[in-house]
Amino acid sequence: MFTKNIITILTLILITAACSSEKEERYIYETDRVLDSETGDEYYFKNLDTMTVVHIDGVSEPVTVSSTPFAGSEEFKKMMTQYRENLEAREDSLLMAKKEQIKKNRTERYAEYNDDELMERFNTLKDEEAPFAQQMDVMAELVRREVVLEIDVPEIMEIGPEDIDMNIDYQPEEGN
């Protein structure tokens, strides 16, 4: 009798373990998608709050992340953390590339000016009350060339230190 009870208990434990591991293996987590191996549904990130589920018949629909069947799993939490980190890294990379492009464009834009001519250009723009973005663009080039120290910019431009933007994206109009 005792042996029979032990065998029954062991059988129940094995069945429970098999069912729980089967449930865990149902979802296959990849970098930016989750595959439901039971239904064939594929869940793709749309943003941090929404996923797009593509059913096996090709029909797709948006779903909130919290309403997905795997939302509370540890594996999905890890995936979300990795997705956030990748998203932030991509944003940082794009921002850095944009800043470098702004600097490159600015350097090319003022290449024909020597330091004194560029300072004179800034003073003319200031006297004419040209748009702030244009004045800041010239000032940023003067700072890059070390003609003006960044610490002196607020006084020269008569602005607060919080208004300084050395990465301003100034797009000159034709003829300026």
Backbone as a printed PyTorch tensor [residue, N CA C, xyz], in Angstrom:
tensor([[[  0.8160,  -1.1840,   0.0000],
         [  0.0000,   0.0000,   0.0000],
         [  0.8680,   1.2600,   0.0000]],

        [[  1.8760,   1.2610,   0.9010],
         [  2.7840,   2.3950,   0.9970],
         [  3.5100,   2.6310,  -0.3320]],

        [[  3.9500,   1.5690,  -0.9640],
         [  4.6410,   1.6370,  -2.2480],
         [  3.7030,   2.1620,  -3.3280]],

        [[  2.4480,   1.7330,  -3.2810],
         [  1.4610,   2.1920,  -4.2530],
         [  1.2230,   3.6910,  -4.1230]],

        [[  1.1550,   4.1980,  -2.8980],
         [  0.9610,   5.6350,  -2.6550],
         [  2.1630,   6.4410,  -3.1580]],

        [[  3.3390,   5.9210,  -2.9290],
         [  4.5500,   6.6050,  -3.3860],
         [  4.5710,   6.6590,  -4.9050]],

        [[  4.2140,   5.5530,  -5.5480],
         [  4.1820,   5.5210,  -7.0150],
         [  3.1430,   6.5040,  -7.5350]],

        [[  2.0000,   6.5780,  -6.8880],
         [  0.9500,   7.5190,  -7.2900],
         [  1.4280,   8.9560,  -7.1380]],

        [[  2.0520,   9.2540,  -6.0270],
         [  2.5710,  10.6080,  -5.7740],
         [  3.6440,  10.9560,  -6.7970]],

        [[  4.5560,  10.0410,  -7.0540],
         [  5.6120,  10.2870,  -8.0360],
         [  5.0270,  10.4990,  -9.4330]],

        [[  4.0030,   9.7350,  -9.7700],
         [  3.3450,   9.8820, -11.0670],
         [  2.7040,  11.2590, -11.1770]],

        [[  2.0240,  11.7070, -10.1260],
         [  1.4060,  13.0430, -10.1170],
         [  2.4580,  14.1460, -10.2550]],

        [[  3.5590,  13.9840,  -9.5700],
         [  4.6470,  14.9700,  -9.6490],
         [  5.1930,  15.0300, -11.0730]],

        [[  5.4050,  13.8660, -11.6880],
         [  5.9070,  13.8330, -13.0610],
         [  4.9210,  14.4630, -14.0370]],

        [[  3.6340,  14.1880, -13.8650],
         [  2.6160,  14.7740, -14.7460],
         [  2.5790,  16.2860, -14.5750]],

        [[  2.6260,  16.7590, -13.3370],
         [  2.6200,  18.1980, -13.0670],
         [  3.8550,  18.8590, -13.6640]],

        [[  5.0010,  18.2370, -13.4850],
         [  6.2370,  18.7840, -14.0420],
         [  6.1860,  18.8120, -15.5590]],

        [[  5.6500,  17.7650, -16.1520],
         [  5.5530,  17.7010, -17.6150],
         [  4.6100,  18.7690, -18.1310]],

        [[  3.5060,  18.9860, -17.4350],
         [  2.5390,  20.0090, -17.8720],
         [  3.1200,  21.4120, -17.7340]],

        [[  3.8150,  21.6770, -16.6320],
         [  4.3590,  23.0190, -16.4400],
         [  5.5130,  23.2940, -17.3980]],

        [[  6.3650,  22.3120, -17.6690],
         [  7.4570,  22.5550, -18.6120],
         [  6.9120,  22.6700, -20.0250]],

        [[  5.8190,  21.9470, -20.3050],
         [  5.1860,  22.0430, -21.6120],
         [  4.6380,  23.4560, -21.8070]],

        [[  4.0630,  24.0250, -20.7470],
         [  3.5080,  25.3780, -20.8150],
         [  4.6230,  26.4010, -21.0320]],

        [[  5.7460,  26.2290, -20.3360],
         [  6.8660,  27.1510, -20.4730],
         [  7.4670,  27.0880, -21.8770]],

        [[  7.4890,  25.9200, -22.4760],
         [  8.0820,  25.7550, -23.7910],
         [  7.1180,  26.1330, -24.9170]],

        [[  5.8930,  26.4500, -24.5710],
         [  4.9000,  26.8200, -25.5760],
         [  5.3210,  28.0980, -26.2930]],

        [[  5.8990,  29.0200, -25.5690],
         [  6.2830,  30.3030, -26.1420],
         [  7.7820,  30.3450, -26.3880]],

        [[  8.1320,  30.7100, -27.5950],
         [  9.5380,  30.8130, -27.9780],
         [  9.8620,  32.3000, -28.0740]],

        [[ 10.7730,  32.7540, -27.2290],
         [ 11.1120,  34.1770, -27.1360],
         [ 12.3350,  34.4690, -27.9930]],

        [[ 12.2000,  35.4250, -28.8720],
         [ 13.3050,  35.8630, -29.7060],
         [ 13.5600,  37.3300, -29.4170]],

        [[ 14.3970,  37.9720, -30.1950],
         [ 14.7730,  39.3530, -29.9280],
         [ 13.5810,  40.3050, -29.9150]],

        [[ 12.7640,  40.2560, -30.9700],
         [ 11.6540,  41.2100, -31.0470],
         [ 10.3170,  40.5350, -31.3520]],

        [[ 10.2340,  39.2480, -31.1050],
         [  8.9690,  38.5520, -31.3190],
         [  8.8650,  37.3670, -30.3790]],

        [[  7.6110,  36.9320, -30.1940],
         [  7.3270,  35.7280, -29.4140],
         [  6.4880,  34.8370, -30.3030]],

        [[  6.8710,  33.5750, -30.4020],
         [  6.1490,  32.6050, -31.2130],
         [  5.3980,  31.6550, -30.2870]],

        [[  4.1060,  31.5230, -30.5230],
         [  3.2870,  30.5680, -29.7880],
         [  3.3610,  29.2600, -30.5690]],

        [[  4.1190,  28.2990, -30.0710],
         [  4.3410,  27.0570, -30.8130],
         [  3.0850,  26.1960, -30.8810]],

        [[  2.1250,  26.4620, -30.0200],
         [  0.8860,  25.6900, -30.0320],
         [ -0.0830,  26.1840, -31.1090]],

        [[ -0.2220,  27.5090, -31.2350],
         [ -1.1880,  28.0710, -32.1870],
         [ -0.5480,  28.5900, -33.4640]],

        [[  0.7520,  28.8360, -33.4250],
         [  1.4430,  29.4050, -34.5820],
         [  1.3970,  30.9270, -34.6190]],

        [[  0.7340,  31.5430, -33.6370],
         [  0.6640,  33.0070, -33.5880],
         [  2.0550,  33.5880, -33.3250]],

        [[  2.3160,  34.7080, -33.9790],
         [  3.5800,  35.4130, -33.7740],
         [  3.2570,  36.8000, -33.2450]],

        [[  3.9040,  37.1780, -32.1610],
         [  3.7000,  38.4760, -31.5310],
         [  4.9360,  39.3290, -31.7720]],

        [[  4.7460,  40.4920, -32.3910],
         [  5.8450,  41.4040, -32.6770],
         [  5.6460,  42.6990, -31.8930]],

        [[  6.7450,  43.2700, -31.4120],
         [  6.6620,  44.5620, -30.7340],
         [  6.3100,  45.6500, -31.7410]],

        [[  5.3620,  46.4630, -31.3780],
         [  5.0320,  47.6560, -32.1510],
         [  5.6420,  48.8510, -31.4200]],

        [[  5.4840,  48.8520, -30.1110],
         [  6.1310,  49.8040, -29.2130],
         [  6.1480,  49.1560, -27.8290]],

        [[  6.4670,  49.9060, -26.8000],
         [  6.5850,  49.3030, -25.4710],
         [  5.2480,  48.8470, -24.8840]],

        [[  4.1370,  49.3810, -25.3850],
         [  2.8330,  49.0430, -24.8360],
         [  2.0080,  48.1290, -25.7300]],

        [[  2.3870,  48.0210, -26.9880],
         [  1.5580,  47.3120, -27.9550],
         [  2.3780,  46.3050, -28.7550]],

        [[  1.7260,  45.1960, -29.0470],
         [  2.3230,  44.1960, -29.9190],
         [  1.3440,  43.9440, -31.0630]],

        [[  1.8530,  43.4420, -32.1500],
         [  1.0020,  43.0110, -33.2590],
         [  1.0680,  41.4990, -33.2830]],

        [[ -0.0960,  40.8710, -33.2220],
         [ -0.1470,  39.4150, -33.2910],
         [ -0.5320,  39.0440, -34.7190]],

        [[  0.2700,  38.1790, -35.3100],
         [ -0.0050,  37.6740, -36.6500],
         [ -0.4180,  36.2170, -36.4860]],

        [[ -1.6820,  35.9650, -36.7990],
         [ -2.2130,  34.6070, -36.6630],
         [ -1.7230,  33.7520, -37.8300]],

        [[ -1.8470,  32.4630, -37.6650],
         [ -1.3500,  31.5190, -38.6590],
         [ -2.0150,  31.7150, -40.0220]],

        [[ -3.2420,  32.2550, -40.0350],
         [ -3.9360,  32.4980, -41.3040],
         [ -3.5310,  33.8190, -41.9550]],

        [[ -2.5740,  34.5450, -41.3350],
         [ -2.0660,  35.7880, -41.9090],
         [ -2.7520,  37.0390, -41.4040]],

        [[ -3.8460,  36.8930, -40.6870],
         [ -4.5640,  38.0480, -40.1440],
         [ -3.7580,  38.6030, -38.9770]],

        [[ -3.6190,  39.9260, -38.9480],
         [ -2.8770,  40.5430, -37.8460],
         [ -3.7740,  41.5350, -37.1260]],

        [[ -3.4580,  41.7460, -35.8600],
         [ -4.2270,  42.6870, -35.0510],
         [ -3.3430,  43.2040, -33.9230]],

        [[ -3.5900,  44.4400, -33.5010],
         [ -2.8280,  44.9720, -32.3710],
         [ -3.3850,  44.4470, -31.0490]],

        [[ -2.4930,  44.1960, -30.1110],
         [ -2.8900,  43.7870, -28.7610],
         [ -1.9960,  44.5210, -27.7730]],

        [[ -2.5430,  44.8070, -26.6030],
         [ -1.7050,  45.4300, -25.5800],
         [ -0.7700,  44.3720, -25.0160]],

        [[  0.3890,  44.8030, -24.6130],
         [  1.3850,  43.8890, -24.0640],
         [  0.8160,  43.1620, -22.8510]],

        [[  0.0820,  43.8940, -22.0110],
         [ -0.4490,  43.2910, -20.7850],
         [ -1.5240,  42.2340, -21.0530]],

        [[ -2.1280,  42.2330, -22.2420],
         [ -3.1790,  41.2510, -22.5280],
         [ -2.6590,  40.0060, -23.2470]],

        [[ -1.3680,  39.9390, -23.4890],
         [ -0.8180,  38.7500, -24.1350],
         [ -0.7940,  37.5920, -23.1310]],

        [[ -0.9100,  36.3570, -23.5970],
         [ -0.9620,  35.2210, -22.6720],
         [  0.3380,  34.9800, -21.9040]],

        [[  1.4220,  35.5640, -22.3370],
         [  2.7230,  35.3560, -21.6970],
         [  3.1990,  36.5880, -20.9310]],

        [[  2.3340,  37.5790, -20.7600],
         [  2.7180,  38.8730, -20.1900],
         [  3.4170,  38.7960, -18.8390]],

        [[  3.0220,  37.8980, -17.9820],
         [  3.6110,  37.8510, -16.6470],
         [  4.8240,  36.9620, -16.5040]],

        [[  5.2200,  36.2880, -17.5650],
         [  6.3180,  35.3250, -17.4480],
         [  7.6700,  36.0170, -17.2570]],

        [[  8.5410,  35.3290, -16.5840],
         [  9.8900,  35.8590, -16.3390],
         [ 10.6520,  36.0450, -17.6400]],

        [[ 10.4900,  35.0840, -18.5450],
         [ 11.1910,  35.1570, -19.8250],
         [ 10.7560,  36.3990, -20.6080]],

        [[  9.4550,  36.6980, -20.5560],
         [  8.9490,  37.8810, -21.2640],
         [  9.4520,  39.1600, -20.6050]],

        [[  9.5390,  39.1710, -19.2900],
         [ 10.0730,  40.3480, -18.5860],
         [ 11.5150,  40.6080, -19.0170]],

        [[ 12.2930,  39.5380, -19.1530],
         [ 13.6750,  39.6720, -19.6290],
         [ 13.6930,  40.2100, -21.0580]],

        [[ 12.7780,  39.6900, -21.8750],
         [ 12.6920,  40.1320, -23.2650],
         [ 12.3390,  41.6190, -23.3320]],

        [[ 11.3940,  42.0570, -22.4980],
         [ 10.9910,  43.4690, -22.4600],
         [ 12.1590,  44.3590, -22.0410]],

        [[ 12.9000,  43.9080, -21.0490],
         [ 14.0650,  44.6660, -20.5940],
         [ 15.0720,  44.8060, -21.7230]],

        [[ 15.3410,  43.7170, -22.4180],
         [ 16.2840,  43.7430, -23.5420],
         [ 15.7610,  44.6290, -24.6650]],

        [[ 14.4550,  44.5600, -24.9330],
         [ 13.8480,  45.3970, -25.9800],
         [ 14.0040,  46.8790, -25.6350]],

        [[ 13.7450,  47.2290, -24.3800],
         [ 13.9160,  48.6260, -23.9410],
         [ 15.3620,  49.0810, -24.1210]],

        [[ 16.2910,  48.2420, -23.6970],
         [ 17.7110,  48.5870, -23.8130],
         [ 18.1070,  48.7680, -25.2730]],

        [[ 17.6460,  47.8650, -26.1390],
         [ 17.9480,  47.9840, -27.5730],
         [ 17.3420,  49.2510, -28.1570]],

        [[ 16.1280,  49.5690, -27.7510],
         [ 15.4480,  50.7720, -28.2290],
         [ 16.2020,  52.0280, -27.7950]],

        [[ 16.6160,  52.0600, -26.5410],
         [ 17.3790,  53.2000, -26.0380],
         [ 18.7210,  53.3220, -26.7540]],

        [[ 19.3770,  52.1950, -26.9900],
         [ 20.6620,  52.2160, -27.6950],
         [ 20.4910,  52.7310, -29.1190]],

        [[ 19.4090,  52.2960, -29.7910],
         [ 19.1370,  52.7860, -31.1460],
         [ 18.8580,  54.2840, -31.1470]],

        [[ 18.0720,  54.7400, -30.1710],
         [ 17.7710,  56.1720, -30.0720],
         [ 19.0450,  56.9740, -29.8230]],

        [[ 19.8930,  56.4800, -28.9180],
         [ 21.1580,  57.1600, -28.6340],
         [ 22.0380,  57.2070, -29.8790]],

        [[ 22.0850,  56.0980, -30.5930],
         [ 22.8880,  56.0260, -31.8120],
         [ 22.3800,  57.0040, -32.8670]],

        [[ 21.0610,  57.0550, -33.0440],
         [ 20.4810,  57.9900, -34.0150],
         [ 20.7300,  59.4390, -33.6100]],

        [[ 20.6220,  59.7120, -32.3160],
         [ 20.8720,  61.0610, -31.8260],
         [ 22.3250,  61.4690, -32.0550]],

        [[ 23.2340,  60.5610, -31.7770],
         [ 24.6530,  60.8520, -31.9880],
         [ 24.9430,  61.0780, -33.4740]],

        [[ 24.3490,  60.2580, -34.3350],
         [ 24.5460,  60.4150, -35.7760],
         [ 23.9860,  61.7520, -36.2490]],

        [[ 22.8380,  62.1420, -35.7050],
         [ 22.2330,  63.4180, -36.0850],
         [ 23.1260,  64.5830, -35.6340]],

        [[ 23.6330,  64.5100, -34.4140],
         [ 24.5180,  65.5610, -33.9090],
         [ 25.7770,  65.6720, -34.7710]],

        [[ 26.3370,  64.5280, -35.1490],
         [ 27.5330,  64.5460, -35.9950],
         [ 27.2200,  65.1520, -37.3630]],

        [[ 26.0500,  64.8510, -37.8980],
         [ 25.6540,  65.4170, -39.1920],
         [ 25.4620,  66.9290, -39.0840]],

        [[ 24.8710,  67.3780, -37.9890],
         [ 24.7000,  68.8230, -37.7650],
         [ 26.0600,  69.5070, -37.7380]],

        [[ 27.0140,  68.9310, -37.0060],
         [ 28.3550,  69.5120, -36.9110],
         [ 29.0520,  69.5280, -38.2660]],

        [[ 28.8990,  68.4410, -39.0060],
         [ 29.5150,  68.3530, -40.3400],
         [ 28.9330,  69.4170, -41.2680]],

        [[ 27.6070,  69.5190, -41.2710],
         [ 26.9440,  70.5280, -42.1130],
         [ 27.3740,  71.9400, -41.7330]],

        [[ 27.4820,  72.1940, -40.4370],
         [ 27.8750,  73.5130, -39.9530],
         [ 29.3110,  73.8340, -40.3930]],

        [[ 30.1950,  72.8680, -40.2400],
         [ 31.5910,  73.0670, -40.6330],
         [ 31.6790,  73.3900, -42.1250]],

        [[ 30.9160,  72.6560, -42.9320],
         [ 30.9000,  72.9120, -44.3830],
         [ 30.2890,  74.2740, -44.6990]],

        [[ 29.2240,  74.6240, -43.9680],
         [ 28.5180,  75.8810, -44.2180],
         [ 29.4210,  77.1010, -44.0000]],

        [[ 30.3020,  77.0150, -43.0100],
         [ 31.1410,  78.1680, -42.6740],
         [ 32.6080,  77.9830, -43.0750]],

        [[ 32.8920,  77.0310, -43.9050],
         [ 34.2620,  76.7430, -44.3190],
         [ 34.9090,  77.9220, -45.0320]],

        [[ 34.1280,  78.7000, -45.7610],
         [ 34.6710,  79.8280, -46.5240],
         [ 35.0360,  81.0240, -45.6450]],

        [[ 34.5970,  81.0110, -44.3870],
         [ 34.8860,  82.1170, -43.4720],
         [ 36.1200,  81.8040, -42.6300]],

        [[ 36.9860,  82.8090, -42.4660],
         [ 38.0360,  82.6330, -41.4760],
         [ 37.4410,  83.0350, -40.1200]],

        [[ 38.1890,  82.8920, -39.0570],
         [ 37.6610,  83.1480, -37.7120],
         [ 37.1350,  84.5760, -37.5440]],

        [[ 37.8990,  85.5650, -38.0170],
         [ 37.4760,  86.9650, -37.8730],
         [ 36.2180,  87.2540, -38.6880]],

        [[ 36.1550,  86.7190, -39.8950],
         [ 34.9770,  86.9360, -40.7450],
         [ 33.7310,  86.2960, -40.1220]],

        [[ 33.9170,  85.1390, -39.5130],
         [ 32.7860,  84.4600, -38.9020],
         [ 32.3020,  85.2240, -37.6670]],

        [[ 33.2320,  85.7700, -36.8970],
         [ 32.8400,  86.5760, -35.7390],
         [ 32.1000,  87.8190, -36.2060]],

        [[ 32.5650,  88.4020, -37.2820],
         [ 31.8940,  89.5750, -37.8510],
         [ 30.4960,  89.1900, -38.3470]],

        [[ 30.3970,  88.0300, -38.9410],
         [ 29.1000,  87.5350, -39.4110],
         [ 28.1350,  87.3930, -38.2340]],

        [[ 28.6120,  86.8390, -37.1280],
         [ 27.7670,  86.6960, -35.9410],
         [ 27.2980,  88.0660, -35.4590]],

        [[ 28.2290,  89.0220, -35.3510],
         [ 27.8640,  90.3580, -34.8620],
         [ 26.8170,  91.0180, -35.7610]],

        [[ 26.9390,  90.8200, -37.0610],
         [ 25.9570,  91.3670, -38.0040],
         [ 24.5870,  90.7190, -37.7700]],

        [[ 24.5760,  89.4070, -37.6200],
         [ 23.3190,  88.7040, -37.3670],
         [ 22.6720,  89.1730, -36.0690]],

        [[ 23.4870,  89.3920, -35.0620],
         [ 22.9710,  89.8580, -33.7670],
         [ 22.3940,  91.2590, -33.9050]],

        [[ 23.1230,  92.1420, -34.5950],
         [ 22.6430,  93.5160, -34.7900],
         [ 21.3430,  93.5430, -35.5950]],

        [[ 21.2170,  92.6520, -36.5560],
         [ 20.0200,  92.5950, -37.3980],
         [ 18.8890,  91.7950, -36.7460]],

        [[ 19.1570,  91.3230, -35.5370],
         [ 18.1880,  90.5040, -34.8080],
         [ 17.7080,  89.3180, -35.6510]],

        [[ 18.6740,  88.6440, -36.2460],
         [ 18.4000,  87.4380, -37.0480],
         [ 17.8000,  86.3620, -36.1370]],

        [[ 17.1760,  85.3600, -36.7130],
         [ 16.5920,  84.2820, -35.8900],
         [ 17.6280,  83.6670, -34.9480]],

        [[ 17.1430,  83.3110, -33.7560],
         [ 18.0130,  82.7440, -32.7350],
         [ 18.7770,  81.5400, -33.2630]],

        [[ 18.0990,  80.6610, -33.9970],
         [ 18.7360,  79.4340, -34.4980],
         [ 19.9370,  79.7700, -35.3810]],

        [[ 19.8170,  80.8020, -36.1840],
         [ 20.9090,  81.1930, -37.0710],
         [ 22.0850,  81.7470, -36.2590]],

        [[ 21.7810,  82.6150, -35.2910],
         [ 22.8400,  83.1590, -34.4360],
         [ 23.5360,  82.0390, -33.6530]],

        [[ 22.7330,  81.1060, -33.1120],
         [ 23.2900,  80.0100, -32.3190],
         [ 24.1460,  79.1020, -33.1850]],

        [[ 23.7500,  78.9100, -34.4210],
         [ 24.5000,  78.0730, -35.3460],
         [ 25.8930,  78.6550, -35.5860]],

        [[ 25.9500,  79.9450, -35.8360],
         [ 27.2450,  80.6130, -36.0520],
         [ 28.0700,  80.5620, -34.7700]],

        [[ 27.4180,  80.8060, -33.6390],
         [ 28.1360,  80.7860, -32.3620],
         [ 28.6940,  79.3900, -32.0750]],

        [[ 27.9470,  78.3590, -32.3920],
         [ 28.4230,  76.9920, -32.1720],
         [ 29.6800,  76.7160, -32.9930]],

        [[ 29.7150,  77.2450, -34.2070],
         [ 30.9160,  77.0730, -35.0330],
         [ 32.0890,  77.8520, -34.4360]],

        [[ 31.8100,  79.0350, -33.9190],
         [ 32.8730,  79.8180, -33.2690],
         [ 33.4190,  79.0870, -32.0400]],

        [[ 32.5520,  78.4350, -31.2990],
         [ 32.9860,  77.6570, -30.1330],
         [ 33.8000,  76.4390, -30.5920]],

        [[ 33.3420,  75.7610, -31.6440],
         [ 34.0820,  74.6050, -32.1580],
         [ 35.4880,  75.0010, -32.5720]],

        [[ 35.6060,  76.1770, -33.1830],
         [ 36.9170,  76.6710, -33.6180],
         [ 37.7340,  77.2560, -32.4750]],

        [[ 37.1350,  77.3270, -31.2930],
         [ 37.7680,  77.8760, -30.0940],
         [ 38.0580,  79.3620, -30.2190]],

        [[ 37.2730,  80.0660, -31.0230],
         [ 37.3540,  81.5250, -31.1130],
         [ 36.6430,  82.1210, -29.9080]],

        [[ 35.5820,  81.4440, -29.4770],
         [ 34.7990,  81.8540, -28.3110],
         [ 34.7350,  80.6570, -27.3750]],

        [[ 34.8450,  80.9100, -26.0790],
         [ 34.6970,  79.8460, -25.0960],
         [ 33.2130,  79.6400, -24.8140]],

        [[ 32.8210,  78.4050, -24.6490],
         [ 31.3980,  78.1130, -24.4060],
         [ 30.8760,  78.8280, -23.1680]],

        [[ 31.7250,  79.0250, -22.1950],
         [ 31.3160,  79.7030, -20.9610],
         [ 30.9400,  81.1760, -21.2190]],

        [[ 31.4700,  81.7540, -22.3060],
         [ 31.1880,  83.1560, -22.6260],
         [ 29.9560,  83.3410, -23.5190]],

        [[ 29.4160,  82.2710, -24.0350],
         [ 28.2850,  82.3490, -24.9740],
         [ 27.0740,  83.0750, -24.3870]],

        [[ 26.6330,  82.7650, -23.1590],
         [ 25.4490,  83.4520, -22.6430],
         [ 25.6080,  84.9840, -22.6190]],

        [[ 26.7740,  85.4350, -22.2320],
         [ 27.0070,  86.8820, -22.1650],
         [ 27.0390,  87.4950, -23.5710]],

        [[ 27.7170,  86.8570, -24.4930],
         [ 27.8300,  87.3770, -25.8570],
         [ 26.4620,  87.4100, -26.5380]],

        [[ 25.6920,  86.3480, -26.3490],
         [ 24.3930,  86.2670, -27.0180],
         [ 23.2640,  86.8960, -26.1980]],

        [[ 23.5910,  87.2780, -24.9680],
         [ 22.6160,  87.8880, -24.0630],
         [ 21.4290,  86.9400, -23.8210]],

        [[ 21.7870,  85.7170, -23.4440],
         [ 20.7910,  84.6910, -23.1340],
         [ 21.1760,  83.9870, -21.8400]],

        [[ 20.2680,  83.2100, -21.3090],
         [ 20.5670,  82.4050, -20.1310],
         [ 21.3500,  81.1640, -20.5200]],

        [[ 22.1620,  80.6640, -19.6140],
         [ 22.9570,  79.4580, -19.9040],
         [ 22.0920,  78.2630, -20.3260]],

        [[ 20.8550,  78.1990, -19.8300],
         [ 19.9690,  77.0840, -20.1770],
         [ 19.5010,  77.1390, -21.6260]],

        [[ 19.6560,  78.2900, -22.2780],
         [ 19.2220,  78.4450, -23.6670],
         [ 20.3010,  78.0890, -24.6930]],

        [[ 21.4780,  77.7790, -24.2150],
         [ 22.5700,  77.4160, -25.1210],
         [ 22.2740,  76.0460, -25.7300]],

        [[ 22.4170,  75.9630, -27.0510],
         [ 22.1990,  74.6980, -27.7460],
         [ 23.2510,  74.5740, -28.8490]],

        [[ 24.3380,  73.8930, -28.5260],
         [ 25.4220,  73.7350, -29.4880],
         [ 25.0870,  72.7040, -30.5700]],

        [[ 23.9620,  72.0480, -30.4210],
         [ 23.5450,  71.0570, -31.4160],
         [ 22.2730,  71.4910, -32.1340]],

        [[ 22.0570,  72.7840, -32.1960],
         [ 20.8560,  73.2970, -32.8480],
         [ 20.8670,  72.8920, -34.3220]],

        [[ 19.7190,  72.4640, -34.7990],
         [ 19.6160,  71.9940, -36.1810],
         [ 19.1050,  73.1360, -37.0430]],

        [[ 20.0050,  73.9970, -37.4310],
         [ 19.6510,  75.1550, -38.2510],
         [ 19.7240,  74.7630, -39.7200]],

        [[ 18.6300,  75.0270, -40.4210],
         [ 18.5710,  74.7650, -41.8590],
         [ 18.4400,  76.1020, -42.5730]],

        [[ 19.5250,  76.6140, -43.1350],
         [ 19.4490,  77.9310, -43.7850],
         [ 18.5560,  77.8930, -45.0240]],

        [[ 17.8570,  78.9980, -45.2150],
         [ 17.0520,  79.1400, -46.4340],
         [ 17.9860,  79.5140, -47.5680]],

        [[ 17.5380,  79.2950, -48.7880],
         [ 18.3410,  79.6670, -49.9570],
         [ 18.6160,  81.1590, -49.9060]],

        [[ 19.8400,  81.5270, -50.1720],
         [ 20.2140,  82.9380, -50.2130],
         [ 20.7700,  83.4540, -48.8860]],

        [[ 20.7180,  82.6650, -47.8020],
         [ 21.2570,  83.1190, -46.5050],
         [ 22.6630,  82.6130, -46.3360]]])
